[in-house]
């Protein structure tokens, strides 16, 4: 056996060298292939719009609802809400509420007070009322009662009622000039009362 190994030592050495060279070449090729791989940078994922939500710029009103609703209180509502929407937020009407005496379609305004009457209550004490406060002694067209409006120069009971009816049907006055939209109110009447009236 030893004789055979000595006789073929030359071929064994050559085979060993070839093996070493082959392993070196294979390892070198593998390294080059690894280095040739192009690094792919991770894609930039755009931020969701939810990360920077747009600020809600819609006007909000605070409304006080009282009387025959299940959950009376002060609620923050959108400016395009109507009386019926506020009633729903307040849990709806009680079983003894008289909804026939309130204008469910009336638009709300800031600091509005809604009083839902009970069945059998006097109609004169009902409906959607506003604060009775006046600004600098002026009559607030969005707050005043018929009796208060009558005190204005040139405004009688009929015109005063028309002003209140307009307010309930179309929502609060936005500017003094809106008074001209009321049936029976003209430029002359407006000029007579301009200095004595105000709106929010």
Secondary structure, DSSP 8 states (H G I E B T S, - for coil): -HHHHHHTHHHHHHHHHHHHHHHHHHHHHHHHHHHTS-----------GGGG-------EEEEEEEESBTT-EEEEEETT-BHHHHHHHTT-B-TTB-GGGS-TT-B--TTEEEEE-BTTS-GGG-SEE-----BTTBEETTT--HHHHTTSTT--HHHHHHHHHHHHHH-S-SSGGGGGGSTT--HHHHHHHGGGEE--
